[in-house]
Amino acid sequence: MPTLFEPEMLVDVLPDGGLVHSDSSTWTLKITPPGATAVARIIRRPFLTEPVTPEVEREYKERRAAARRDAGMGQVSGGGRMMVMTEGGGGSNPVPGAMRSFQIEERFHHELPVLRGLATTWGGRIWVQRRGDQPDEDGPIDIMTADGDYVGTYPTGATAMPDAFGPGGLAAFIELDELGVAKCTERSTGR
């Protein structure tokens, strides 16, 4: 099982062919120019990571268990007991189709990562989504340039992270209807 809250490798391509990526728990972007093999620029913002304390672990498990109960799922893997149907008889399980249960161990990363998402626009802006109030929720979206200039921040809930960007500041969002069918909407980002 993966470690919970482990920072993801976030990466996207800039219009000039360079790469921007984040591979740590901090608010740090690394810019690699096209054709280069080494990072040429590092952009940082002063947002601190938070340690994963026993209280953070407990609250996360409680929220997840409540969400499963609300969805009518009961206990599932990744946070509790898992029930498994087994085939055949013999060994320590002589009854065909008997149920066995086992505990799945959860491991937590030692700190909560600041960043949850990263995307680039056709114009070279970098959209960086921070963590929200809860460790597994989306928060504000910071807009930066590849030169490290701060453009602004969308507050939590003002917009979702776009699924794709287009020319002239257009952003595409994939939304699901009540039957789970995807549709795409376009909006101008204004940035």
C-alpha positions in Angstrom: 0.0 0.0 0.0 1.3 3.5 -0.7 2.2 5.8 2.1 -0.7 8.2 2.9 0.1 11.9 2.4 3.3 11.1 0.6 4.0 14.0 -1.8 3.2 13.3 -5.4 5.5 14.0 -8.3 3.7 16.9 -10.0 4.9 17.8 -13.5 3.8 19.8 -16.6 5.3 21.2 -19.8 5.9 24.9 -20.3 5.1 26.4 -23.8 8.9 26.6 -24.6 9.2 22.8 -24.0 10.8 23.2 -20.6 9.5 21.3 -17.6 8.1 22.5 -14.2 7.9 20.0 -11.4 7.5 19.6 -7.7 8.7 16.5 -5.9 8.7 17.5 -2.2 6.3 18.3 0.6 7.2 22.1 0.5 5.9 24.8 -1.9 8.8 24.4 -4.3 8.7 24.4 -8.1 11.7 23.3 -10.2 12.1 24.6 -13.7 14.2 22.7 -16.3 14.8 24.4 -19.7 14.2 22.5 -22.9 17.0 20.1 -23.8 18.6 20.5 -20.3 19.1 17.7 -17.8 19.5 19.9 -14.7 17.2 22.3 -12.9 17.9 25.9 -13.8 15.5 27.7 -11.5 13.8 27.0 -8.2 10.7 28.9 -7.2 9.6 28.8 -3.6 6.7 30.3 -1.6 6.8 30.5 2.2 4.1 27.9 3.1 5.2 25.5 5.8 4.6 21.8 5.9 2.7 20.4 8.9 3.8 17.2 10.7 1.5 14.2 10.6 0.7 13.8 14.3 -1.3 10.9 15.8 -4.3 13.4 16.0 -4.0 14.1 12.2 -4.0 10.3 11.6 -7.0 9.7 13.9 -9.1 12.6 12.4 -8.3 11.4 8.8 -9.4 7.8 9.6 -12.6 9.1 11.3 -13.5 11.3 8.3 -12.8 8.4 5.8 -14.9 6.0 7.9 -17.8 8.5 8.1 -17.6 9.0 4.3 -17.7 5.2 3.7 -20.7 4.9 6.1 -22.5 7.7 4.2 -21.8 6.0 0.9 -23.0 2.7 2.4 -19.7 0.9 1.8 -18.9 -0.3 5.2 -15.3 -1.3 5.8 -13.0 -1.6 2.7 -9.3 -2.0 2.2 -7.0 0.8 3.2 -8.1 1.6 6.7 -9.4 -1.3 8.5 -10.5 -4.9 8.2 -10.9 -6.5 4.8 -13.1 -9.6 4.3 -12.0 -12.0 1.6 -13.8 -15.0 0.0 -11.4 -18.0 -0.4 -11.8 -21.0 -2.7 -11.5 -24.7 -2.0 -10.9 -26.5 1.2 -7.9 -27.8 3.1 -5.0 -26.1 4.9 -6.1 -23.7 7.6 -9.4 -23.0 5.8 -11.2 -26.3 5.4 -14.6 -24.8 4.5 -15.0 -23.9 0.8 -15.9 -20.3 0.2 -15.2 -19.4 3.9 -14.6 -15.8 4.9 -11.2 -14.7 6.2 -10.4 -11.3 7.5 -7.1 -9.5 7.9 -5.8 -6.1 8.9 -4.2 -3.8 6.3 -1.5 -1.7 7.8 -1.7 2.0 7.0 1.5 4.0 6.8 1.6 7.8 6.9 4.2 10.1 5.5 5.8 12.2 8.3 4.5 15.5 7.0 1.5 16.9 5.0 2.5 18.1 1.6 1.6 21.7 0.8 0.9 21.1 -3.0 -1.9 19.0 -4.5 -1.9 19.9 -8.2 0.1 21.6 -10.9 -0.8 22.7 -14.5 0.6 25.1 -17.1 -1.2 27.4 -19.5 -0.5 28.0 -23.2 0.8 31.5 -22.1 3.3 30.1 -19.7 1.5 30.6 -16.4 1.8 28.0 -13.8 -1.3 27.0 -11.7 -0.3 25.5 -8.4 -3.1 24.0 -6.1 -2.4 24.0 -2.4 -3.8 21.7 0.3 -7.0 22.8 1.9 -8.0 22.8 5.6 -8.1 19.0 5.6 -5.1 17.0 4.4 -7.0 15.4 1.6 -8.9 18.5 0.4 -8.1 21.0 -2.4 -7.3 24.5 -1.3 -6.3 27.8 -3.0 -4.7 28.0 -6.4 -1.6 30.2 -6.8 -0.8 31.5 -10.3 2.9 32.1 -11.1 5.1 32.8 -14.1 8.0 30.5 -15.1 10.3 33.4 -14.1 9.0 33.1 -10.5 6.7 36.2 -10.5 3.5 35.9 -8.4 0.4 36.7 -10.4 -2.4 36.0 -7.8 -4.3 33.4 -5.9 -7.8 32.0 -6.4 -9.3 31.4 -2.9 -10.5 27.9 -2.0 -13.7 27.1 -3.9 -13.4 30.1 -6.3 -12.5 27.7 -9.2 -11.5 24.1 -9.6 -8.1 23.2 -11.1 -8.8 23.1 -14.9 -8.5 19.7 -16.7 -6.9 21.5 -19.7 -6.0 24.9 -21.0 -6.5 26.4 -24.4 -5.5 29.6 -26.3 -6.5 33.0 -25.1 -6.9 32.1 -21.5 -9.5 29.4 -22.0 -9.7 26.6 -19.5 -11.6 23.3 -19.9 -13.3 21.5 -17.0 -14.6 18.0 -17.2 -17.8 17.7 -15.2 -20.0 14.6 -14.4 -23.8 14.8 -14.7 -26.2 12.9 -12.3 -25.6 9.7 -14.2 -21.8 10.0 -14.2 -21.5 11.0 -17.8 -18.6 13.4 -18.5 -19.1 16.6 -20.3 -16.6 19.4 -21.0 -17.3 23.1 -20.3 -15.0 26.0 -21.2 -14.5 29.2 -19.2 -12.1 32.1 -19.5 -9.6 32.2 -16.7 -9.0 35.9 -17.0 -5.4 35.2 -16.2 
